[in-house]
């Protein structure tokens, strides 16, 4: 169900685009602990550590395992560049 309060999540690795779509929430493995991003989150840039990027798409929770990376959040777009 797409609505105006969705985030756009883009997860890319050097090899491919792992996900590019609308999500309701995304949880990322930051160096100081996991953190979640919802619609209208403040802008940020953070490094990522080994763990899972968890996100909810169409009310289903999904995840992508990563070994490291970084993320930028801006204007309801969450862009993660990761190593898997």
ChimeraX attribute file (.defattr): number of C-alpha atoms within 10 A of each C-alpha:
attribute: neighborCount
match mode: 1-to-1
recipient: residues
	/A:1	9
	/A:2	11
	/A:3	9
	/A:4	6
	/A:5	14
	/A:6	19
	/A:7	25
	/A:8	20
	/A:9	22
	/A:10	18
	/A:11	18
	/A:12	18
	/A:13	15
	/A:14	9
	/A:15	9
	/A:16	8
	/A:17	12
	/A:18	14
	/A:19	14
	/A:20	13
	/A:21	12
	/A:22	20
	/A:23	25
	/A:24	22
	/A:25	20
	/A:26	22
	/A:27	16
	/A:28	26
	/A:29	24
	/A:30	20
	/A:31	13
	/A:32	10
	/A:33	9
	/A:34	14
	/A:35	12
	/A:36	14
	/A:37	17
	/A:38	16
	/A:39	17
	/A:40	14
	/A:41	15
	/A:42	11
	/A:43	12
	/A:44	10
	/A:45	13
	/A:46	16
	/A:47	17
	/A:48	25
	/A:49	20
	/A:50	17
	/A:51	17
	/A:52	19
	/A:53	22
	/A:54	17
	/A:55	22
	/A:56	15
	/A:57	19
	/A:58	11
	/A:59	11
	/A:60	9
	/A:61	13
	/A:62	12
	/A:63	14
	/A:64	14
	/A:65	14
	/A:66	19
	/A:67	13
	/A:68	18
	/A:69	19
	/A:70	17
	/A:71	19
	/A:72	14
	/A:73	20
	/A:74	14
	/A:75	12
	/A:76	18
	/A:77	19
	/A:78	23
	/A:79	18
	/A:80	24
	/A:81	20
	/A:82	24
	/A:83	17
	/A:84	17
